């Protein structure tokens, strides 16, 4: 029993240690100093290294524009506390040439600790403004053969469906604002009258989504449907709720929920009661998924497939994945998508183009090996691991 407990403790410790080490970003710095003594010069160069490396990594995380706008805040609230996110510093032997001392410094930056410090100072999110979300949800009642879409004002007003739409948009507003998102309430605001007739289609997708996003200044659109039917069995009714949050810039789904409920009783009374009961929970589920994507940095990124050809072991591919995740700040998330006998494909969320990502991957050191580019397209990069 004691042996099993010891093994369990060892596995937990090993997992924790692995997570900590893969989170460390390694950087090198070579500096000079004209301080009078070797000791003072060593301290001076190490301070230079901490400042320079911090600046480089922070720029990669938040971008040049955001960095330049917040230089003073970053210097005083983040870089001054570099010991919190640089746990490892290894200086070389210091040498003197004339009046100058020279030394190189190897240091490792904890990305999670640095991101936490940036987040505390409201520097991590890529948008300074509160993200705006626009719901475009269809209400389809197949029991009474009626529909309601707020962007189709020419449709005959349907009081019952309008009421359900108001209930859901209020729940979405309440749920998303807890994560500092702002949900537009188009029914309450009467926005349908503002939509040009050429965009009053049943389904909002593709170019229509781009128009809605620009017109209402909403980078995220909730495409959804509330479908009301008679139950498959018995005398009741079925309510199906489906909502997908879409990053409009690249038409990419970032969150989705789907629920099905069977109700009994008088038609409108039973359906109204059920939607009021579940709207908050369904909206909260969607909001939490969108917030997680936002925190990961997945919102505002593009998706590029990275395929590594050749026969590789599963552990070696795990090492590669963690190396990409921990060493490339331009990569916000990475997921395995296809593993075969002669290749492995990852789906990468990134803020850079495929060309820039390919060059970053080729510069990566993977246990002494290098990735070599085989081909590159806008949405996919193919590489091989040099032996």
TASULTA-V518219 format. One record per helix or strand. SS is the DSSP state (alpha for helix, beta for strand). FROM is the first residue (numbers start at 1). TO is the last residue. If there is no record, write none. Layout:
ss=SS from=FROM to=TO
ss=SS from=FROM to=TO
//
This chain:
ss=alpha from=2 to=22
ss=beta from=24 to=33
ss=alpha from=38 to=62
ss=alpha from=64 to=69
ss=alpha from=71 to=77
ss=alpha from=79 to=84
ss=beta from=88 to=91
ss=beta from=95 to=97
ss=beta from=100 to=110
ss=alpha from=111 to=120
ss=beta from=132 to=141
ss=beta from=146 to=148
ss=alpha from=159 to=177
ss=beta from=182 to=184
ss=alpha from=186 to=189
ss=alpha from=191 to=194
ss=alpha from=197 to=199
ss=alpha from=207 to=215
ss=beta from=220 to=230
ss=beta from=237 to=247
ss=alpha from=248 to=250
ss=beta from=252 to=263
ss=alpha from=267 to=296
ss=beta from=302 to=309
ss=alpha from=314 to=327
ss=beta from=331 to=339
ss=beta from=343 to=350
ss=alpha from=354 to=362
ss=beta from=365 to=366
ss=beta from=369 to=376
ss=beta from=380 to=385
//
